[in-house]
Amino acid sequence: MTKHATAQRSRAADSIQQALTLHQQGRLDDAGQIYDAVLGAEPDHFDALHLSGVLRHQQGQSVEALRLVAAALRAKPGAIEALTNYGVILDALKRHEEAVSSFDKVLALRSNDAGTHYNRGNALKNLSRYAAALASYDRALALASGHVDALYNRGNTLATLGRQQEALADYDKVLALRPRHVSALNRRGNALAALERSAEALADYDGALAIEPDNAEVLNNRGVLLTELDRFEEALESCDRALAGKPDYADALYNRGNALRALKRFEDAGESYAAALALEPRRPDALNNMGLALVGLGNTPKRWRVSMRRSRSIRIISARSTIVPMRSTNWAPSKRRLGPATGFLPATRSTSTRSISAGSCSRSCAGLTRH
């Protein structure tokens, strides 16, 4: 190697280290400029390609991120960190089968990596292959019993399967390790509510709100529980707080309508259902309950008709019927229980997972974060 090439490589290594420090500090734009400068001089530089891909994914540019990490793998086939992040980005792009394949390649090279088993579990769960996902989470936890994210997502998967008691055990473990884990408090509240342990569920929602007072998902779920407990004024206040921070939150608009209808404020209820339908026109629970609000009101205000026309392909349910709840394509589907004989469809709980860590990058970079 010539002196010039050696000097160039040394400069590139120094630049990458500087960029990595900025990257870890969250100064993504500054780090990105340095990665780009390195690639301008050395287009096949593995670390610059890989870390630039990680950075682009963190900035929400996952398609470009995938291109960069793929280029890094062409420069260094079999690089474990790049293969791991390639799988994480594929999963974020909803290319879940390819993500599983990428994680399998990592495990063929390093079978005892807890993080990769965890990431594989996430991709399998996104394919609704819940038994296989649980096996991957179990393997991750056998290797790293304190892996908080694996415990949390295993709990979420168990809850999705209706195994609430087992889910509670995992949420308890998460909270023993990380008492201020708001998402675990929220999901434990959902599981407790499903088990009709309402006082404990409300305590968990309130505990989460003590940490994050404006968390819209928790406020929505608290409103659901309060409606189920016939505490309609409090439920309305909770939904209003959720909407103050997230005005386009369709579930909270729908649940607000339920509380208003229970208070016999039929016109206000209809307005809330109409707003939910404006955001999600093919939502049969909101259309059904808007129909029931019309029965209470006795007429159809003009301003509601647009939402009803937009949803005209969905039949309004009669006051004596029920509806099979919609199945969510999300791995943690919204909980929509069947209503009573009146045909009223009750509340929708949020099962948001929020900020679950996934993946790693070379030289202990900040890593990838799944939302």
N, C-alpha and C positions, 0 to 999 in steps of 0.2 A: 504493500500500500504506500502511495506517495505521501510526501509530507503535506501536500495540499489537501489530499483526501482525508488524511488523519486529522488535520486542523478543522476541516469542514465537519467531520463526524463529531469532534469534540464540541464545536460550537452548537451543533444540533442537539447534542445531549444536554448542554447547559441551558439551551432555550427550552427544551422539553421540561427540564426540572423547574425552571422559572414558571412556565405555563401551568405545570401541575400544582405548584404552590398556589397560584392565583385561582385555579380550578377548585381546589379544596377550600379556599376562602369564599367561594361563591361568586367570584368575579369572572363570570362566564364570558362576557364579551372580550375582556382583556386577554383571557386565556386563549380564546378562539383566534384572536388576531395573531398570536405567536404560533399556534398550531398551523395556521394558514401560511405564515411566513416560512416555516420549516418545510411544509409541503411544496411551496413554490420553488425551493432549492432542491428538495429531494422528494419527488412525487410518490415514491414507494416506501417512505419512512414508516415503519410499522407502528411505533408508538404514536406518532403524529396522526396517522390515519385512525387508529383505534380510539385514542382519547378524544380526537375531534368528533368521532362518531358518538361516543358517550355524551359529549357536551351537546351535540345537536339533538340527541334524544331528550336530554334534560330541558332543552329549549322548546320541545314540542315538535321538532322537525324529524319525525321518526323515519320517514322514507329516505331522506338524505342520510340520516344516521346509519340506516341499514346498508346503503351503498358504500359508505366509508368503512364500516366494519368488515363488509365483504371484501373490500380492497385490502384491508389489513390482513385478512386470512389468506388472500392470494400471496401476499408478501411473506407470510409466516404460517403455512398450513398447520393446523393442529394446535395453535396457541390457545391454551385453556381459557385464559381470561377473555379473549376475543370471542371464542366459541360460546362462552357463557353469556356474554352481552349480546351476541348475535341472536341467541335464543330469547333473551328478555325482550329485545326490540321486535322480533317476529311475533311474540305473544301480544305485545302492545298493539301491533298492527292487525291483530285477530287472525294471524296465520298460525293457529295453535298447533296443528299437526307438525308443521315444519319446526316449530319451537321445541316440541317434544323430541324430534329427531336431533336437533342441535344439542340438547341436554344429554341425550343418550350418547352422543359422541364424546362429550366431556366425561361422562361416567365410565366410558370404556377406557379412558386414559387415567381417570382419578376416581375410583369407585366410592371412596369414603368421604366425599365432599358434601357436607350437610347442606350448604347453600344451593348446590345444584339439585339435590333431591327436592329441596323446597321449591325451587323454580319449576322443576318438572311437575311437581304437584299442582302448582298454579295453572300451568298450561293444560294439564289433564282435567282439572276442575272446570276450566273454561270450555272444554269439550263436553262437559256434563258426564265425564267418566269418573264418577265420584268414588267408586271403590278403589280404582287405581290411584286417584289423587290421595285418598286416605293412606294407601300403602306408601306413597312417596313421602307424605308428611311424617308417617310413623318412622320411616327410615332416617329422615332428617333428624328427628327427635331422639332416635336411638344413638345417633352420632353426636348430637349436641342437645342435651335435655333442656337447656335454658334458651333455646332458639324461640324468642318471643313471637316472631312473625309466623313460624310454623305452627306453634300452639294456637295462635289467633285464627289462622286460616283453616286449620283442622277443625277448630270449634265452629267456624262459619259453615264448613262443609257438612259437619254433623247436624247443624241446625237446619240447613237446606234439606237434609234427608229426614227431618222431623225427629231426630234423636236429641231432643232438647236437654235431657238430663246429662248426657255425655258432653254436649256442647258447654253446659254450665261448668263442668269440671275443668275444661280447657280454659275458659274465660277466667275462672278462679286462679288458675296457675299464671296466666298472663298478668293478672292484677297483683298477684303476690310478688311478681318480679318487677312490675312497672305500675305502681298504684294509680298513676295519673294518665293511664292509657284510655283516652276518651272513647275511642271506637270500641274497645272491649267493654267498657261500662254500658255503652249504647246497645251493643249486641247482647250482653248479658241481660239487660233490661228487656229486650225483645223475647229472649228465651224464657225469662221468668213470667212475662205476660202470657206467653203461649201455654205455660204450665198453670196459669191462673193464680200466680203468686203476686198479686197486684201491688201490695204494699212494698214488697222488695223491689219490684220492677220500677216503681215510682221513685224509690230511694236511689236506684242506680241512675235514672235519668237526671234526677236533681244533683247527684254527685258529679255527673259529667258536666252539667251546666255550671256548677260551682267552679269548674276548671275553664270551661269555654262557654261563657254566658250566651253567646250569640250563635251557637252551633245549630244550624237550621234543621239538620237531620234529627238531632236529639229533641229539639223543640217540637218537631212534627210528631215524633213517636210519643212524646209526653202528651201531646194533644189527643192522639189516638187512645191512649190508656184512659185519660180523663173522660173522654166521650164514652168509653166502655163502662166507666164507673158512674155514668149519669151526672158527671160534674161539668155540665155543658159550658157554663160561663168561663170556667178556668180553661177548658179545652179550647175555646175560641181565643182566649188571650194567648195561649201557647202557640196556636197556629198563626195568629197575627204577628207575634214576635218572630216566628220563622220567616214569614213573608216580608217583614221589615228588612231583613238582611238578604233575602233571596226572592225577589218579587215574581220571578218566573218559575217558581217551584210548584209544579202541577199537583203533586201529592198533597202539599199543604193547602193549596186552594181547594182541592176536593174535600179534604178532611175538615177544612173550615166550613164548607157548605154543609157537611153532615152535622156539625155542632149547631150551626144556624137553623137548620131544618128542625133539629130536636127542640130548639127554643121557639119554634113556630114563626121564625122570621123568614117566611118562605121566599119573599122577593130577594132578600139579601143572599139567601142560600142559592137561589137560581143564578144570581150574578156570579157567585163564586164558582159554581159548576160551569157556567158559560166561560169564565176565564180559564178554567182547567181545560175545557174542550178547545179553546182557541190555541192552546199550546199543544194538546194531544187530541186531535179531532176524532181519532178512532179509539176512543176510550169508553167502553160500554158502561162501566160503573158510574161515571159522571153523567152520561146521558140518561141512564136509568133513573138516577136520583134527581136529575133535573125534571124528568117527567113527573116524579112524585111531588116535587116542589110545585109544579104546575097544578097538580090536583089540589094541593093545599091553598094555592093562590086563586085558582078559579079562572085564570086567563094566561095568555102568553104575551108578555111584553115584547115589543118590536125588537128591542136590542138583543133579545135572546135568540131571535130566529136565525141570525147568521150562523151562530154556533150549531144550532140544530140542523140547518141546511148542510153545513160542512160535514156533519156526522150522519147524514141522511141514510147512508148505507147500513147503519146499525139500527136494529129494531129497538124501539123503546119498550122496556119490559113492563108488563101489566102489574098492577098493584098486588096481585096474588102470586106472582111467579118469582123464581130465583134465577140466577145466572151462574154458569160455571166461570170461576175467576180466570182472568187472563193469565197465561203463563209467560213469565219474563224470560228473555234470552240471556239475561244477566246471570252470572254464576250464583249470585245470592238473590233469588227472585223476591220481588215485593210480595208482602203477605196480604192477600185479599180474601178474607173469609166470606163464605156464603152468608147472606142475610137471613133474617127470620122470615116467617110466612108472608109478611107484608111486602116482600120484594125489595126492601131497602138494603142497599149494599153498604156495609160499614167500612171502616177506615183502612187506609193503606199505610203500613209502616215502612219506614226507610231502613234498608239494610246496607247502607253505604259502608265501604271498607276503608277508605281514606288512607292514603300515604303508607302503603305497605312496602317495606324495603325489599328489593329483589335485585340480585346480581352484584357483580363486582367488576372492577377494571384494574388494569395493570398498575403496579406501583402504589397500591392502596389508594386509588383515586376515590372521589366522593361516592362512586357507585351509582346505580340506577334506582329510581324510585317509582314503583307502580302506584297509581292513584285509583 
